[in-house]
């Protein structure tokens, strides 16, 4: 099952994501496509009896932060409490997409330099809170798998209906896989003419080795099969 999600323009990821966050001005077809992807993910989460999932990719620059942001927006449209956490402590992007005022966030909370209530940006959109990545730390992997982060997540799952992680690319660092015990699984972003079959196989092997699961794929940069040219997102169950 493939679902057209959104057009993708060329250029840097920062510029692209800033212009592609869902809004009242977004095209109807794009909004509806994200709703379809949302529904598919919700079915996957219900099967796992979980409400936390991560969005990742194999390589950087494949659009995972754009997809993370728009899925978070789409989930919040159901009037459920949604928290988007930027877990890419090496290369934060969520902060730029939503043009947040400061970047005090996850690393500061786990590193005991700030409290969650001081770091989280509440109601960035109705029903959507965002926890930025925070100050870039020297030990991101250690922070992600720390007992303090696990304790924080236990608290947040009681406060929010859905929690979405924007994680680093699995082919670059292993940080995303360290979250395996906190999530139902991964939504993987693939890019046409960039992500190779070898990349996909390596990602699948890594996720399997970590004893985690793939919930589905979002393929970006696809050229439509009809005569109309354009680049799109697709969502596909795994």
C-alpha positions as CSV (number, residue, x, y, z in Angstrom):
1,X,0.0,0.0,0.0
2,X,1.6,3.3,-1.1
3,X,0.3,6.7,-0.3
4,X,1.3,9.9,-1.9
5,X,2.3,12.3,0.8
6,X,4.0,15.5,-0.4
7,X,6.1,17.2,-3.0
8,X,9.7,17.7,-2.3
9,X,11.8,20.6,-3.6
10,X,15.5,20.5,-4.2
11,X,17.8,22.4,-1.9
12,X,19.2,22.0,1.6
13,X,17.2,20.1,4.1
14,X,16.9,23.1,6.4
15,X,15.3,25.2,3.7
16,X,13.1,22.4,2.5
17,X,11.8,21.4,5.8
18,X,11.0,24.9,6.9
19,X,8.7,25.4,3.9
20,X,7.1,21.9,4.1
21,X,5.7,21.8,7.7
22,X,2.0,21.1,7.4
23,X,-0.2,24.2,7.9
24,X,-3.6,25.5,7.0
25,X,-2.2,26.5,3.7
26,X,-1.0,23.0,2.8
27,X,-2.7,21.3,-0.2
28,X,-5.7,19.1,0.7
29,X,-4.1,16.1,-0.9
30,X,-1.0,16.4,1.1
31,X,-2.9,16.8,4.4
32,X,-5.1,13.8,3.6
33,X,-2.1,11.7,2.6
34,X,-0.5,12.3,6.0
35,X,-3.7,11.3,7.6
36,X,-3.6,8.0,5.8
37,X,0.0,7.4,6.9
38,X,-1.1,8.3,10.4
39,X,-3.9,5.8,10.4
40,X,-1.5,3.0,9.2
41,X,1.0,3.8,11.9
42,X,-1.8,3.8,14.5
43,X,-2.8,0.3,13.5
44,X,0.8,-0.8,13.9
45,X,1.1,0.9,17.3
46,X,-2.2,-0.8,18.5
47,X,-0.8,-4.2,17.5
48,X,2.2,-3.5,19.7
49,X,0.1,-1.9,22.5
50,X,2.5,1.1,22.3
51,X,2.2,4.8,21.6
52,X,5.8,5.6,21.1
53,X,7.7,5.3,17.8
54,X,10.8,6.6,16.1
55,X,11.4,8.1,12.6
56,X,14.9,7.3,11.2
57,X,16.7,6.8,7.9
58,X,19.9,5.1,6.7
59,X,21.8,8.3,5.7
60,X,21.6,11.9,6.6
61,X,19.8,14.4,4.3
62,X,17.0,11.9,3.4
63,X,14.1,14.0,4.9
64,X,13.4,12.2,8.1
65,X,13.0,15.4,10.2
66,X,10.5,16.7,7.7
67,X,8.5,13.5,8.0
68,X,8.8,13.4,11.8
69,X,7.5,17.0,12.1
70,X,4.6,16.4,9.7
71,X,3.6,13.2,11.3
72,X,3.6,14.9,14.7
73,X,1.4,17.7,13.3
74,X,-1.0,15.2,11.8
75,X,-1.3,13.2,15.0
76,X,-2.0,16.4,17.0
77,X,-4.9,17.2,14.6
78,X,-6.8,14.4,16.4
79,X,-6.8,16.5,19.5
80,X,-4.5,14.0,21.2
81,X,-1.6,15.2,23.3
82,X,1.5,14.7,21.1
83,X,5.2,15.1,22.0
84,X,7.9,15.3,19.3
85,X,11.4,14.7,20.7
86,X,14.5,15.6,18.7
87,X,16.8,12.7,19.6
88,X,19.4,13.6,17.0
89,X,21.8,15.1,19.6
90,X,24.6,15.4,17.0
91,X,22.7,17.3,14.2
92,X,19.4,18.8,15.4
93,X,16.8,19.7,12.8
94,X,13.4,20.0,14.6
95,X,14.5,23.3,16.2
96,X,14.9,24.8,12.7
97,X,11.7,23.4,11.2
98,X,9.5,25.0,13.8
99,X,11.7,28.0,14.3
100,X,11.8,27.6,18.0
101,X,13.1,30.4,20.2
102,X,15.8,28.4,22.0
103,X,17.4,25.0,21.9
104,X,17.4,24.1,25.5
105,X,16.2,20.5,25.4
106,X,16.7,16.8,25.7
107,X,20.5,16.8,26.4
108,X,20.1,19.5,29.0
109,X,17.3,17.6,30.8
110,X,19.2,14.2,30.8
111,X,22.4,16.0,31.7
112,X,20.7,17.5,34.8
113,X,21.2,21.1,33.5
114,X,17.4,21.8,33.1
115,X,14.1,20.3,34.1
116,X,11.7,18.9,31.5
117,X,9.1,21.5,32.2
118,X,11.6,24.3,31.6
119,X,12.9,22.7,28.4
120,X,9.8,21.5,26.6
121,X,8.1,24.0,24.3
122,X,4.4,23.6,24.9
123,X,1.6,24.1,22.4
124,X,3.9,25.0,19.5
125,X,0.7,24.0,17.7
126,X,-2.6,23.0,19.4
127,X,-2.0,19.7,21.3
128,X,1.7,19.5,20.1
129,X,4.6,19.9,22.4
130,X,8.2,19.7,21.3
131,X,11.4,18.8,23.2
132,X,14.3,20.1,21.2
133,X,17.6,18.2,21.1
134,X,19.4,20.8,23.4
135,X,23.0,21.6,23.6
136,X,25.2,19.3,21.5
137,X,26.9,17.0,24.1
138,X,30.2,15.2,24.0
139,X,28.6,11.9,24.8
140,X,25.2,11.6,23.0
141,X,25.1,7.8,23.0
142,X,25.6,7.6,26.7
143,X,22.8,10.1,27.3
144,X,20.3,8.3,25.1
145,X,20.7,5.0,27.0
146,X,21.0,6.5,30.4
147,X,18.7,5.5,33.3
148,X,17.6,9.2,33.7
149,X,16.2,9.1,30.1
150,X,14.3,5.9,30.8
151,X,12.8,7.4,33.9
152,X,11.8,10.5,32.0
153,X,10.1,8.4,29.3
154,X,8.2,6.5,31.9
155,X,6.8,9.8,33.1
156,X,6.1,11.2,29.7
157,X,4.1,8.2,28.5
158,X,1.6,8.9,31.3
159,X,1.3,12.6,30.1
160,X,1.1,12.1,26.3
161,X,-1.1,10.1,24.0
162,X,1.7,9.8,21.4
163,X,5.4,10.3,21.5
164,X,7.5,10.6,18.3
165,X,11.3,10.5,18.2
166,X,13.3,12.1,15.4
167,X,16.4,10.0,15.5
168,X,19.9,10.0,13.9
169,X,20.4,7.9,10.7
170,X,21.1,4.3,11.6
171,X,23.8,4.1,8.9
172,X,25.7,6.9,10.5
173,X,25.5,6.2,14.3
174,X,23.8,3.6,16.4
175,X,21.9,6.1,18.7
176,X,18.5,5.3,17.3
177,X,18.9,1.6,18.0
178,X,19.5,2.4,21.7
179,X,15.9,3.5,22.0
180,X,14.6,0.0,21.0
181,X,13.2,-0.8,24.5
182,X,11.2,2.5,24.6
183,X,9.5,2.3,21.2
184,X,7.1,0.1,19.2
185,X,9.4,0.3,16.2
186,X,10.8,2.5,13.5
187,X,9.2,4.4,10.6
188,X,12.1,4.5,8.0
189,X,12.5,7.3,5.5
190,X,14.1,6.3,2.1
191,X,15.1,8.6,-0.7
192,X,14.7,7.8,-4.4
193,X,18.0,7.6,-6.2
194,X,19.9,8.0,-2.9
195,X,19.1,5.1,-0.6
196,X,20.4,1.9,-2.2
197,X,19.1,-1.7,-1.8
198,X,22.3,-2.3,0.1
199,X,21.5,0.5,2.5
200,X,18.0,-0.9,3.1
201,X,19.4,-4.4,3.7
202,X,22.0,-3.0,6.1
203,X,19.3,-1.1,8.0
204,X,17.0,-4.1,8.2
205,X,19.9,-6.2,9.5
206,X,20.8,-3.6,12.1
207,X,17.2,-3.3,13.3
208,X,16.9,-7.1,13.5
209,X,20.1,-7.5,15.4
210,X,18.9,-4.9,17.9
211,X,15.7,-7.0,18.3
212,X,13.5,-4.1,17.2
213,X,10.9,-3.7,14.4
214,X,10.1,-1.7,11.3
215,X,6.6,-0.2,11.3
216,X,6.7,1.1,7.8
217,X,8.6,3.0,5.1
218,X,8.2,6.6,3.9
219,X,9.8,6.9,0.4
220,X,10.6,10.4,-0.6
221,X,11.8,12.0,-3.9
222,X,9.7,9.6,-6.0
223,X,8.7,10.5,-9.6
224,X,5.0,9.7,-10.2
225,X,4.2,6.9,-12.5
226,X,1.8,9.0,-14.5
227,X,2.7,11.7,-17.1
228,X,2.7,14.5,-14.5
229,X,6.2,15.2,-13.3
230,X,7.0,15.8,-9.7
231,X,8.6,14.4,-6.6
232,X,6.5,12.8,-3.9
233,X,6.5,11.0,-0.6
234,X,5.0,7.5,-0.3
235,X,4.1,5.6,2.8
236,X,4.3,1.8,2.7
237,X,3.6,-0.8,5.4
238,X,6.4,-3.2,6.2
